[in-house]
Amino acid sequence: MNKEVTEAKKNLQKSGFLNIAVDVNMDLFAEIEKLKKEKNAIILAHYYQEPDIQDVADYIGDSLGLSQQAAKTDADIIVFAGVHFMAETAKILSPQKKVLLPDLKAGCSLADSAPPELFRKFREKYPDHLVISYINCSAGIKALSDIICTSSNAEKIIESVPKDQPIIFAPDRNLGSYLIKKTGRDMVLWNGACMVHEIFSLEKILKLKVRHPKAKILAHPECEAAVLEVADFVGSTTGILKFSQRDEAQEYIVVTETGILHQMQKENPQKTFIPAPPNNACACNDCPHMKLNTLEKLYLCMEYEEPEITMEEGLRLAAKKPIDRMLEISAAAGL
């Protein structure tokens, strides 16, 4: 392959337009495994990725856990099959490693709902407030935060803050509202949300429950309050998976992105998992950003080592500080 063609393909990768033809006869699984060995690379796949990507990944999980796992390895390259803020988090924790994202356009509606320049002005209105931000945010928002939390440790993080200390919670208003109810703290909420978790139809979920009366409803706390109120279990993606493993029920209505069903079915082949319906006829319970990543793009990303996630060191250190604070609190609480 000549230099001009190689550079052209790299430019396509950088722009996020992965229009490079891949031989239909190529065994992508075998080629990806080969590239992993040649380049000392690992693949991280979020639970919401398509099944083929999950099956070729070295680690599958939630965003922070994946980044922490990658930081412990001796890999030179981290390929994060997820969305942009997740790859940023991997870079924050592993600055010496090259971090790749199969499709640079794989963003996040929740992260995008909190532009750092607007959030900075919002924060200035509440100078005495401590900022706790959900991990599903950009590096810019992390850098403007005091503590980061995940959906699984958020309640404990909030409870670790003195009761007389006012709090801003960002960027997810649904998770924030759920935490206000759980902790009794009157927090100021940024008005952000995940497009997938807001689309679920309470009416259709209840009708589904009538048809499957023994099914338990499992919901992510990014869902709207009315949906969470009818859930038998509310928790993170990993929490939902673990609950289905230890629980005795045989049927579940799963109110989160459908990608998690692949692992749930693999871990519990004898059980039935029903994706919760959206409020229209679209496939809106599939995250369009997560699904931008494909096996073909994953292969091309590893072959050309693009698109790469880079970050100015000052931003990286500022974004890492609230993550470190979260980990300190979690360790002290035995989480």
N, C-alpha and C positions, 0 to 999 in steps of 0.2 A: 504494500500500500504506500503510495507516494505521500510526501509531506503535506502537499496542498489538500489532499482528500482528508488526511488525518486532522488537520487544523479545522477544516470545514465541519467535520463531524463534532469536534470539540466545541465549536461555536454554537452548533445546534443544541448540544447538551447544555451549555451555559444559559441559553435562552429559554430552556425548558421545553423546546419543541423537538421531541424525540421522533423525528420522521425518517430515521435510518432504517432501511429494510434489513430484516433478519431472515436468514435462510429458514424457510418453513420446515426443512428436513433436519435442522439442527436439534440435537438433544440438549435443550437449555439447562436441564437439571445437571447433566454431566459437565457441561461447559462452565456452569457457575461453580460447581464443586472444584473444578480444575483451577479456575481463577482464584478461588479462596486460598488454595494451597500455594499457588505461584506468587500471590501478592501478600500473603500473610494477612488476609482480610477476614472479618467476621460480619455476618448479616444479622441485624436486629429487626424483628418484625412485630409491629403492634398487633394486638388482637383483632383490629378492624381491617387488617389486610386480607386480600383474597387468599383462598386456601392454598394455592400453589406456592405463593410467597411464604406463607407460614410453614409449609412443609419443607422448604429449602433453607429456612432460617436456622441459625445456630442458637438463638435465644428468642423466645416469644413472651410478651408480657405488656405491662403498662409502661408509659414513657419514662418516668424517672427510674424505675427499677431496671429497665433496659440500659439506660445510660450508666447507671452505677455498675452493672454487670460488665459492660464494655470497658469501663475504666480499670477494672481489675485484671483484664487480660493483657497479654503481650502483643496483641494485634497491632499492625502498623496502620491498617485501614478499617474504619467503621462504616459499614453501609447501613443506613437507617431507613428501612422501609416503613415509613410513617409520614408525618407531615413536618413542615418547616420548623416549627418551634421545638419539636422533639429532637431533630438533628442539631439544632442550636444548643439544646441542653447537653447533648453528647459532647459537643465541642467545648462547652463551658467546663465540663468535668474532665475532658481528655484533650487539652490544648496541643499536646505533642503528637496526637494522632491525626491522620487525614480523615475527615468525615464527609461522606457522600450521601446525597439524596437522589433516588432514581428519577424523580421529576421535580424540578425546581418550583413548578406551579402548584405543588401539593401544599396548599396553605391550610388555614383553619378558620372557620367562621367565628368561633369564640375568640381566638387570639386576634383576629382582624377587627373585632368589635371594640378593641381598646388600643387606639393609636397612641403611642407614647407621648407625643406632643400635647394631645388633648388631655391625657391622663395627668400629665405634669401640672397643667392649669387646674384641673379638678382637685388634685391633692393640695395645691396651694390655698384652696378655700378652707381647708381643715388642717391648719398647721400643727395642732396639738394631737392629731390622730396618728395611730400606728397603722401602717399598711400591711395587710396580709393578702397575698395574691396566690391564687390557684396556679399550680404548675403549668396549666394549659394557657400560657401567655408567652409573648415574645420576650427576647432578651432585654429589649428596651423597657418593658414593664417590670421585669424582674429587677433591673437595675434601679427602678424607682420604688422598690418595695423594701420593707423591713424584714419580713419573714415570708417564705414560700410554704405552701401546704399542698397536700394531695387530697383526693376525695376520701381516702381511707384514714388519714391522720388529721384532717382539718378540725374536727371537733376537739381533739386533744390539744392541738396547737392553740386554738382560740381560748380554751380553758386554762392554758398556761399563762395567759396574759392577765395582769391584775384587773379586777373588775371595774376599777375607777379609770382605767385607761381606754379612751375611745378608740374605735377601730374603723378603718375603711377596709371593706372586702371587695376584691376585684379578681377577674373581670366578670364572673358568672353570677347573675342575679338570682337564678333558680337555686344554685348550690348555696349562695349566700342566704336566701330566704329559708332554706331547709336548716341551715346552721343556726340561724336566729331562733328558730323554733326548738332546736335541739339543745342549745346552750343558754337561751334566755338573754343573750347579749343583743343590745340594740345597735347594730352596726350600720354604717353608711355603705350603701351598695353602689357599685358601678353598674350601669345598665347594659351589660353584655349577655350574650347567650349563644348556645350551640344550636345551629339550624336543625340538626338531626333530632336532638332530644326535645326540641320544642314542637316537633311536628306530630308526635304521637297523639292519637285520638282516644280520649277517655271513653267516649261512647262506644267506639269499636272494641276497645279492650274489655269493657264490661259485657258486651255481646259475646265476645270470644270466651269470656269466663263462664257465661251461661252454657255455652256448648261444651266447655271443658271444666265442669264444676270442681274437679279434684286438682286442677292445675294451680300451682302457686305463681303469683306474679312477682317477678324479680325486676327491679328498676334501678337505674343509675340516678344519683342525686342531681344531675344536670337537667332532669325532666321537670316539668311544671308541677306545682304543688298538688293540684287535683289528682294527677297520676300517682304521685308519691303516697298520697293518703290511702289509696286502695292496694298498695303493694304489700306483699307478705315479707319482702326483704328489700332494703335499700342499701346499695353499696357500690364500691368501685367495680371496674370491670373484673379485676382479679378477685374481688370479694364475691361477685356474682358467680364466677366460675367455681370458687371453692365452696360456696354455699350449696350449689347443685351437686357437688361431689359428696358432701357429707349428709345432705338432707335425704329423708326417706321417700319423699314424693316421687312420682314417676312421670309427671307432666309439669311443664313450666311455660309460662308466657314471659318472654324475655323482652324487656323494654329498654333496649339500648341498640347500638349499631349492630347489624346482623353478622358482621365478621366474627364475633365472639362465638357464634353457634358452632363453628367448625371445631374449635377446641372443646366445647361443651359436649358435643356429640362423640368426639374421639375419646374423651375421658369417661363418658357415661353412655356407651352404645345401646344400653337397654332402656334408656329413658327417652322421652319425647320433648323436644324443645320447639316452641312455636314463636316465631317473631311477631312482636306487637305491630299492629297495623298503623300506618300514618293516617292523617285526616283527609287524604285524597287518594287518587288512584296511582300516584307516582311511586317510584321506588325510593322515597325520601328517607326510609330507615336505613338506607345505604349512604355512607358519607361520600359525596362526590369527590372530595379532596383526597381521602384515603385511597379511593379506587382509581385515582390517576396512576398510581404505581402498578406496573404489570411485570410479569416475569421477563418479557423482552426488554423493558426499560432497565430492570435490575441487571440483566446481563450487560447491556450497553454501558451502564453506569460503571460497572466493574472493569469492563474492557478498556474504557477510555479515561477512567478515574475522574469523571465529571458528571453532574455539577458538584462542585466542592463547596462546603459551608466554611466560610472564613469569618473572622470576628476580630475587631480591634481589641487589643489587650485591655485597655481601660474599661471598655464595656464588659468584657468577659469577667474581669475581677469584680466589677460592681454587681453583675448579675449572679455571680457565685456566692457573694456574701450572704444574701438572704436564704440561699439553699443551705449553706453551712449552718446558719442559725437554726433552720428547721431541723437539721440532722442532730444538732446539739440538744435541742428540746426533746426530740424523739428518743435520743439515747438516755437522757435523764429520766424520761417517763417510762422507759423500758419498752418502747414501741418497736 
